[in-house]
Every structure is written in structure tokens, then in C-alpha cells.
Amino acid sequence: MQVALQVQPDLIVLDLQMPTLDGFGALDLIRSDARFADLPIVALTASAMQGDREKALAAGFTSYISKPVKLSFLRAELARLLS
């Protein structure tokens, strides 16, 4: 959260499986600040199960990408979100 406040990013990519605070917790923390209410935040995960995409989007992620991801797809999705 501190980095987001300092940098003021145009987009954030969060891995859902992080050691201390998972992606959903980080999303809640970031979204709790009104300055980041409309910031595109992408969920990225290697453990994609049926229903995970819907769960992430319902939680407030702007987009959902499962690994392995093709670089061309990642570039296109990030460009779409930044346009």
C-alpha cells in the first residue's frame, strides 16, 4: 500500500498467492483508499480453478489472468486496461 501511495501507479498486478498477504487482502487494502477506487487491478495466479475468475472479479479485481500467460496476451490485456 505504501508503494502505491508513493508511486501513484496507473495499474497494479497482484499475484493471488503471496506469502504474507494474499491478493484478495491486498486488493481490499488498496481499494479501501478512495484514490484507488477506479485503479485497474489485475489478479494473476498459477492455481486457477473453475470459478476463480468469477470470484476475483466479484471481489473487485478489474481483470483476471491465469499462469502460464503468453506475453502477447499479457501485453494486450495491460494495453486494454491502460487505454
Backbone as ProteinMPNN parsed JSONL, in Angstrom:
{"seq_chain_A": "MQVALQVQPDLIVLDLQMPTLDGFGALDLIRSDARFADLPIVALTASAMQGDREKALAAGFTSYISKPVKLSFLRAELARLLS", "coords_chain_A": {"N_chain_A": [[0.831, -1.186, 0.0], [1.94, 1.213, 0.785], [3.823, 1.65, -1.23], [2.144, 2.002, -3.442], [0.917, 4.399, -2.701], [3.094, 6.133, -2.786], [4.05, 5.926, -5.428], [1.827, 6.204, -7.099], [0.47, 4.478, -9.133], [-0.521, 3.548, -12.514], [-1.702, 1.18, -12.915], [-2.092, -1.971, -11.284], [-0.69, -5.161, -10.764], [-1.52, -8.041, -9.145], [-0.393, -10.929, -7.578], [-2.267, -13.721, -6.626], [-1.431, -15.54, -4.746], [0.401, -14.796, -2.387], [2.97, -14.626, 0.142], [2.636, -13.255, 2.709], [0.382, -11.508, 2.713], [-2.428, -12.257, 0.981], [-3.58, -11.915, -2.469], [-6.28, -11.089, -2.45], [-6.573, -9.903, 0.06], [-4.707, -7.838, -0.206], [-5.917, -6.446, -2.289], [-8.287, -5.555, -1.024], [-7.157, -3.83, 0.874], [-5.908, -1.895, -0.776], [-8.123, -0.946, -2.27], [-9.529, 0.223, -0.218], [-8.693, 2.776, 0.017], [-9.834, 5.701, -1.264], [-8.61, 6.967, -3.409], [-7.792, 4.959, -5.042], [-9.991, 3.732, -6.06], [-10.908, 3.447, -8.712], [-8.742, 2.408, -9.984], [-7.155, 0.229, -12.238], [-6.799, -3.103, -11.335], [-5.18, -6.078, -11.565], [-5.698, -9.528, -11.217], [-3.477, -12.163, -10.813], [-2.609, -15.49, -11.229], [-1.355, -18.811, -10.583], [-2.654, -20.977, -9.723], [-5.256, -21.705, -10.918], [-8.593, -22.384, -10.68], [-11.827, -23.729, -11.49], [-14.238, -21.225, -11.412], [-12.664, -19.405, -10.068], [-11.973, -17.089, -11.525], [-14.402, -15.686, -11.668], [-14.831, -15.278, -8.951], [-12.67, -13.583, -8.323], [-13.214, -11.322, -9.934], [-15.688, -10.562, -8.867], [-14.843, -9.816, -6.358], [-13.612, -7.424, -6.852], [-11.427, -7.121, -8.502], [-10.147, -5.886, -11.572], [-9.446, -7.326, -13.77], [-8.533, -10.706, -14.696], [-5.961, -13.012, -14.843], [-4.597, -16.08, -15.697], [-1.781, -18.156, -14.98], [0.262, -20.407, -16.86], [1.029, -17.475, -18.713], [0.731, -16.078, -21.906], [3.04, -13.863, -23.316], [2.226, -12.068, -25.314], [-0.543, -11.985, -24.891], [-0.616, -10.916, -22.292], [0.553, -8.381, -22.696], [-1.374, -7.266, -24.433], [-3.673, -7.262, -22.804], [-2.89, -5.59, -20.68], [-2.454, -3.224, -22.125], [-5.048, -2.758, -23.0], [-6.338, -2.236, -20.57], [-5.047, 0.069, -19.794], [-5.782, 1.914, -21.643]], "CA_chain_A": [[0.0, 0.0, 0.0], [2.833, 2.371, 0.863], [4.412, 1.858, -2.551], [1.087, 2.573, -4.29], [0.739, 5.798, -2.318], [4.261, 6.903, -3.225], [4.244, 5.865, -6.874], [0.59, 6.546, -7.808], [0.535, 3.688, -10.366], [-1.633, 3.556, -13.458], [-2.245, -0.172, -12.914], [-1.403, -2.874, -10.36], [-0.861, -6.595, -10.983], [-1.344, -8.731, -7.867], [-0.458, -12.381, -7.539], [-3.216, -14.1, -5.586], [-0.748, -16.402, -3.778], [1.58, -14.143, -1.815], [3.237, -15.243, 1.446], [2.167, -12.567, 3.913], [-0.963, -11.007, 2.478], [-2.797, -12.754, -0.344], [-4.047, -10.9, -3.403], [-7.586, -10.567, -2.044], [-6.324, -8.985, 1.174], [-4.048, -6.655, -0.755], [-6.949, -5.724, -3.037], [-9.135, -4.857, -0.048], [-6.372, -2.736, 1.449], [-5.738, -0.855, -1.793], [-9.43, -0.372, -2.593], [-10.042, 0.976, 0.932], [-8.298, 4.171, -0.198], [-10.676, 6.235, -2.347], [-7.781, 7.335, -4.562], [-7.572, 3.776, -5.87], [-11.29, 3.11, -6.339], [-11.048, 3.138, -10.14], [-7.458, 1.934, -10.498], [-7.193, -1.152, -12.717], [-6.009, -4.057, -10.559], [-5.243, -7.368, -12.244], [-5.386, -10.732, -10.45], [-2.608, -13.077, -11.545], [-2.471, -16.694, -10.42], [-0.981, -20.074, -11.209], [-3.58, -22.005, -9.232], [-6.578, -21.334, -11.442], [-9.619, -23.423, -10.589], [-13.113, -23.277, -12.009], [-14.897, -20.269, -10.531], [-11.717, -18.431, -9.512], [-12.075, -15.833, -12.27], [-15.63, -15.023, -11.219], [-14.6, -14.85, -7.56], [-11.758, -12.427, -8.34], [-13.92, -10.161, -10.498], [-16.703, -10.161, -7.893], [-14.136, -9.185, -5.226], [-13.206, -6.075, -7.214], [-10.34, -7.067, -9.477], [-10.571, -5.398, -12.874], [-9.156, -8.366, -14.748], [-8.013, -11.947, -14.124], [-5.068, -13.704, -15.769], [-4.022, -17.281, -15.102], [-0.466, -18.548, -15.465], [1.223, -19.584, -17.582], [0.401, -16.483, -19.577], [1.515, -15.716, -23.088], [3.453, -12.463, -23.257], [1.389, -11.276, -26.225], [-1.825, -11.768, -24.222], [-0.382, -10.004, -21.175], [0.728, -7.03, -23.259], [-2.66, -6.8, -24.965], [-4.587, -7.003, -21.69], [-2.43, -4.381, -19.974], [-2.724, -2.092, -23.013], [-6.501, -2.522, -22.951], [-6.684, -1.633, -19.277], [-4.433, 1.402, -19.685], [-6.3, 2.838, -22.679]], "C_chain_A": [[0.877, 1.252, 0.0], [3.442, 2.688, -0.498], [3.378, 2.486, -3.476], [0.868, 4.048, -3.966], [1.891, 6.672, -2.814], [4.335, 7.02, -4.74], [3.034, 6.37, -7.655], [0.534, 5.809, -9.154], [-0.695, 3.858, -11.249], [-2.364, 2.219, -13.457], [-1.434, -0.999, -11.917], [-1.72, -4.305, -10.769], [-0.555, -7.281, -9.658], [-1.397, -10.234, -8.062], [-1.411, -12.75, -6.407], [-2.573, -14.922, -4.474], [0.532, -15.735, -3.284], [1.753, -14.624, -0.377], [2.616, -14.543, 2.655], [0.712, -12.134, 3.802], [-1.37, -11.459, 1.087], [-3.369, -11.622, -1.201], [-5.382, -10.287, -3.02], [-7.448, -9.584, -0.883], [-5.667, -7.7, 0.707], [-5.04, -5.805, -1.54], [-7.832, -4.915, -2.091], [-8.421, -3.653, 0.553], [-6.233, -1.583, 0.466], [-7.055, -0.163, -2.085], [-10.02, 0.434, -1.434], [-9.672, 2.458, 0.855], [-9.045, 4.684, -1.427], [-9.872, 6.628, -3.583], [-7.574, 6.165, -5.519], [-8.876, 3.062, -6.235], [-11.434, 2.679, -7.791], [-9.759, 2.635, -10.778], [-7.597, 0.506, -11.012], [-6.249, -2.034, -11.887], [-6.259, -5.443, -11.143], [-4.868, -8.492, -11.273], [-4.57, -11.655, -11.34], [-2.393, -14.309, -10.674], [-2.073, -17.906, -11.237], [-1.946, -21.18, -10.796], [-5.01, -21.654, -9.627], [-7.513, -22.533, -11.4], [-10.92, -22.843, -11.164], [-13.772, -22.369, -10.971], [-13.974, -19.209, -9.963], [-11.808, -17.078, -10.204], [-13.277, -15.034, -11.782], [-15.481, -14.486, -9.8], [-13.733, -13.599, -7.52], [-12.468, -11.179, -8.868], [-14.989, -9.658, -9.533], [-16.079, -9.454, -6.697], [-13.684, -7.765, -5.544], [-11.992, -5.968, -8.104], [-10.92, -6.626, -10.815], [-10.438, -6.476, -13.935], [-8.536, -9.554, -14.028], [-7.186, -12.654, -15.183], [-4.493, -14.917, -15.052], [-2.687, -17.601, -15.772], [-0.541, -19.993, -15.941], [0.493, -18.645, -18.542], [1.323, -16.199, -20.753], [1.805, -14.218, -23.031], [2.589, -11.584, -24.151], [0.029, -10.992, -25.601], [-1.679, -10.768, -23.081], [-0.24, -8.57, -21.662], [-0.604, -6.455, -23.735], [-3.63, -6.444, -23.84], [-4.172, -5.746, -20.931], [-2.67, -3.136, -20.824], [-4.206, -1.74, -22.996], [-6.889, -1.801, -21.664], [-6.134, -0.212, -19.124], [-4.974, 2.404, -20.7], [-7.452, 3.677, -22.178]], "O_chain_A": [[0.589, 2.225, -0.697], [3.563, 3.854, -0.874], [3.702, 3.411, -4.221], [0.655, 4.855, -4.87], [1.681, 7.817, -3.212], [4.646, 8.085, -5.274], [3.188, 6.906, -8.752], [0.55, 6.45, -10.205], [-1.764, 4.257, -10.786], [-3.496, 2.121, -13.931], [-0.242, -0.762, -11.727], [-2.865, -4.632, -11.082], [0.536, -7.125, -9.109], [-2.346, -10.754, -8.649], [-1.359, -12.145, -5.337], [-3.115, -14.994, -3.37], [1.626, -16.084, -3.727], [0.769, -14.995, 0.263], [2.112, -15.221, 3.55], [-0.087, -12.375, 4.707], [-0.726, -11.085, 0.106], [-3.608, -10.517, -0.714], [-5.601, -9.095, -3.236], [-8.125, -8.557, -0.848], [-6.017, -6.609, 1.158], [-5.005, -4.577, -1.462], [-8.09, -3.735, -2.327], [-9.015, -2.588, 0.72], [-6.42, -0.424, 0.835], [-7.112, 1.065, -2.144], [-10.92, 1.246, -1.647], [-10.265, 3.291, 1.541], [-8.889, 4.137, -2.518], [-10.406, 6.622, -4.693], [-7.22, 6.367, -6.681], [-8.854, 1.912, -6.672], [-12.031, 1.638, -8.065], [-9.701, 2.456, -11.994], [-8.107, -0.353, -10.293], [-5.059, -1.745, -11.76], [-7.394, -5.914, -11.207], [-3.846, -8.415, -10.591], [-4.933, -11.898, -12.491], [-2.032, -14.184, -9.504], [-2.403, -18.02, -12.417], [-2.034, -22.209, -11.465], [-5.852, -21.35, -8.783], [-7.248, -23.566, -12.014], [-11.074, -21.629, -11.299], [-13.85, -22.715, -9.792], [-14.447, -18.207, -9.426], [-11.729, -16.038, -9.551], [-13.168, -13.837, -11.517], [-15.94, -13.388, -9.485], [-14.021, -12.663, -6.774], [-12.328, -10.097, -8.298], [-15.176, -8.449, -9.397], [-16.71, -8.59, -6.087], [-13.402, -6.984, -4.636], [-11.559, -4.865, -8.436], [-12.058, -6.96, -11.145], [-11.222, -6.53, -14.882], [-8.07, -9.431, -12.895], [-7.658, -12.871, -16.299], [-3.97, -14.806, -13.944], [-2.492, -17.351, -16.962], [-1.374, -20.743, -15.433], [-0.541, -19.0, -19.107], [2.54, -16.094, -20.599], [0.923, -13.412, -22.735], [2.255, -10.462, -23.771], [-0.506, -9.894, -25.753], [-2.514, -9.878, -22.919], [-0.844, -7.654, -21.104], [-0.92, -5.295, -23.468], [-4.33, -5.435, -23.92], [-5.021, -4.927, -20.578], [-3.052, -2.094, -20.291], [-4.574, -0.565, -22.98], [-7.683, -0.861, -21.686], [-6.704, 0.605, -18.4], [-4.668, 3.594, -20.632], [-7.99, 4.495, -22.925]]}, "name": "protein", "num_of_chains": 1, "seq": "MQVALQVQPDLIVLDLQMPTLDGFGALDLIRSDARFADLPIVALTASAMQGDREKALAAGFTSYISKPVKLSFLRAELARLLS"}
